Amino acid sequence: MTQRTDTYHGLFVRLVPAEAALQVLEFETTAPAMRGEMTIAFTLTDAEGGTDLLAVHDHLPPGLSPADNELGWRESLDRLAALVEAA
């Protein structure tokens, strides 16, 4: 692990194949400002040439700014796109 590594655990509490999912997760940390359950509601919709993904995040811990959360997700999705496009 590095300083830029975040670990968490969670579960999907709702799955609608090819349409939606609801995930509840929590960072694995001793930092009080990063504790607490957060949710991500995923919605998938058909789009020209692929699928659009909407991920709505609720209950971010107070130690995680919305801007940092968005940056982390953008980086993750960019890496996923690169992996998929290379296959």
C-alpha positions in Angstrom: 0.0 0.0 0.0 1.0 3.6 -0.6 -0.2 6.9 0.7 -2.3 7.1 -2.5 -4.0 3.8 -1.9 -7.5 3.7 -0.4 -8.9 0.4 0.8 -12.5 -0.2 1.5 -15.1 -2.9 2.0 -18.7 -2.9 0.8 -21.5 -4.8 -0.7 -24.1 -4.4 -3.4 -27.5 -4.1 -1.8 -29.5 -3.9 -5.1 -28.7 -5.2 -8.5 -30.9 -4.7 -11.6 -29.1 -6.4 -14.5 -28.0 -4.0 -17.3 -29.8 -1.1 -15.5 -28.8 -0.2 -12.0 -26.9 -1.1 -8.8 -26.7 0.3 -5.3 -23.4 -0.1 -3.4 -22.8 0.6 0.3 -19.1 0.9 1.3 -16.8 2.1 4.0 -13.1 3.0 3.9 -10.8 0.8 6.0 -9.2 3.4 8.1 -8.5 4.6 11.6 -9.0 8.2 10.6 -12.2 9.5 12.2 -12.8 12.0 9.3 -12.8 9.1 6.8 -15.2 6.8 8.6 -18.8 6.1 7.9 -20.9 4.3 5.3 -21.4 5.9 1.9 -23.5 4.8 -1.0 -23.1 4.9 -4.7 -26.2 4.5 -6.9 -25.2 3.3 -10.4 -27.4 3.8 -13.4 -26.6 2.3 -16.8 -28.2 3.5 -20.0 -27.7 2.7 -23.7 -25.7 5.2 -25.6 -24.4 5.4 -29.2 -21.5 3.1 -29.4 -21.7 1.9 -25.8 -23.2 2.5 -22.4 -23.4 5.6 -20.2 -22.7 5.2 -16.5 -24.1 7.6 -13.9 -22.7 7.1 -10.4 -24.3 9.3 -7.7 -22.4 9.3 -4.4 -24.1 10.1 -1.1 -22.8 10.4 2.5 -19.2 11.0 1.7 -17.1 11.1 4.9 -16.2 14.6 6.0 -12.5 13.9 5.3 -13.2 13.3 1.6 -13.9 16.3 -0.5 -16.3 15.9 -3.4 -13.6 17.2 -5.7 -11.1 14.6 -4.6 -13.8 11.9 -4.9 -14.6 13.0 -8.4 -10.9 13.0 -9.4 -10.4 9.5 -8.0 -13.4 8.2 -10.0 -12.3 10.0 -13.2 -8.9 8.4 -12.9 -10.4 4.9 -12.2 -12.8 5.2 -15.1 -10.0 6.4 -17.4 -7.9 3.3 -16.5 -10.9 1.0 -17.0 -11.6 2.6 -20.4 -7.9 2.1 -21.4 -8.1 -1.6 -20.3 -11.3 -2.3 -22.2 -10.2 -0.5 -25.3 -6.9 -2.5 -25.3 -8.7 -5.8 -25.2 
